[in-house]
Amino acid sequence: MKFLVLSDIHGDLDNLDKLDSRFNEADAVLFGGDFAKFEHEETGKPVLEKLLKKHDSIFSVIGNCDNPDFLSEIESADISVEGSLAFHEGIAICGSGGGTKFTGTTPFERDEDEILSDYNVVESSSAECADENGHWSNLVLIMHNPPKDTECDKIPGDVHVGSEKLRAYIEKRAPFLVVTGHIHESSGLSKIGESTVINPGSLAEGKYGWVEAQKDANGKWSVTKAELLSL
């Protein structure tokens, strides 16, 4: 399975067009949120409309720069995994949108418990889908807000600003892949246990990611390739 990993498009339609060859190669697109430019929520809808033309299998959340009402737009487009569980080629995908409360200047800021509650659908399905350790062998989590203490949540000064509760949740359920975003200056790759965590960086800055995964004979998925790329 080949994933094109995007986040933080922020209204940039031109850079979406520059990825046409990658869209054609990918089996699915994973988007970590922020359709809209900061303080310009109206720029989100054109991004959504163009994104929908690029690929048939898109899985997305909204970001802190997107109005919470924009969630209904991606739900209507059938690409939302925010607070829901989607299945694609044997892979389960669930997402959580928005960012933790910080400046109060963006429209979709929430506390950690609110963000974590989007994964309740995973919890309600874990009895059937998890192994004896509570781990999911086929799970992908998309979270706009990054987990704490990785290469994906650092601001200048090497200060980690991610969520401790999201990190603990990753440790609990052990998804094979976690897609995040939000912190533009911290595009990166990390491991939390066996989970690969990727912040592809902001597509508005020409950054994106590429992930390849495969399933073993026992049905367990793992990441075989993860790259941070630039236009």
Number of C-alpha atoms within 10 A of each C-alpha: 15 18 20 22 28 27 31 31 27 24 24 21 18 12 16 19 13 12 15 12 9 15 19 12 11 18 18 20 23 25 30 35 30 30 30 27 18 16 13 13 19 15 18 23 17 15 20 19 13 13 19 16 8 17 15 13 14 20 23 29 29 33 32 27 26 30 22 16 11 19 19 11 16 21 14 10 13 14 21 25 26 27 18 15 20 16 13 11 8 12 14 18 24 26 32 29 32 29 28 22 14 11 7 11 12 18 18 19 24 17 13 17 11 14 24 19 13 20 22 14 15 23 15 10 11 15 11 9 17 18 12 8 9 15 18 22 22 22 26 25 28 27 32 30 30 32 26 19 18 21 19 30 26 21 14 8 6 11 11 18 19 23 21 13 15 21 16 14 15 21 16 14 21 25 26 25 27 26 26 33 31 28 23 21 15 23 23 21 18 16 14 19 12 15 21 22 26 31 34 34 30 26 24 19 15 18 22 25 25 20 20 16 16 14 16 9 6 7 11 13 22 20 17 12 12 20 15 17 14 13 10
